């Protein structure tokens, strides 16, 4: 906003005030008059807003205790695996939607969307079975909500909501970290390529079901270089080397490439199918390798944890590993919040890229174009009217 004001410093104060009011009023009116698509979210801890608060699971799959949520945006820990918000919270903000609530949260209206994600969830039902809401179960919850929307708002409006909605999917990491590397029987039964094909095949089936139910616009968060998570770096026999666990990163890259190929095919097979797929792998790798280039102090160590790289999953002191943990002074200086999850700053930066980034990072559509079509809104144009009545502009 400062650059905008400085470029018009020669205006009289009254003229500048009127100009700002005109811009704010125009953006505010358009955000009200425009039909904003409903936002449905599926996935794992990368996008879980607190569904695991309402199921029986293990402490490793929960984040509803300090220091999670410590940065003050929320009143306290919410169940998000972050020091604050996660990527879908920012995307909702850019789309001028309120924060999308957990599906399992009692007494919530879902007219703006629902978040079905669950920490620890996988594409395959066998991944963390009984300890998370797997993708198939999340799909069942969506079907239940579809029926509820039809009862509350009529079949016609419910169908319109479903067909115009954005479907955001972020899942797969747990299938490889726990479901494959943490499961000797699975590794004996499947080679890496065969296992990736199985995960992608099951994910494709879910996409197909959502399409058959009316979904047309999808966003997919690619997997990060899994072997470079603090928890995986700590597995190195000589942790001081800081070497990534390349076998895990190779599976993540294979998953991303396979999903990209499938999405290209679906775009030709499914009429009206549009999607946004992110290059999260390269984007995050660059920040880990060059943290200072992106205003980070540390690209490899977790802000919250213990052991080499903070890789022992102990954040909050309730994890099974240990009741002790260390916490950095300034989480925004770190890429990694805990042993497995990035800080809010990474979530925000990537949400901005996902929203209106260049084709090299996100494509064939960015999320802005999926939400608003030909209406080209930048993040700086969007009025946060759902929170403060249109008095501020996101910058």
Protein Blocks (a to p, Z undefined) as FASTA:
>chain_A
ZZmmmmmmmpcfklmmmmmmmmmmmmmmmmmmpccdddddeddfklpgolmmmcccdfkl
gccbcfehklomambdehiacfbdcfklmmmmmnopacdddfklghiafkloccfbdehi
afblkgoghiaccfklmmmmmmmmmmmmmmmnojklmmmmmmmpccdddehjlmmmmmmm
mmmklmmmpcfklmmmmmmmmmmmmmmmmmmnopabdcddddddfklgmklmmmpmblmn
opacfklmmmmmmmmmmmmmmmmmmmmmmghiacddddfklmmmmmmmmmmlnopabfkb
cfbdgdehhlacceholafkbmcdcddfblmlpmblblmbccfklmmmmmmmmmmpcfkl
gcfbdfklmmnomaccdfklpccfklnnopaccZZ
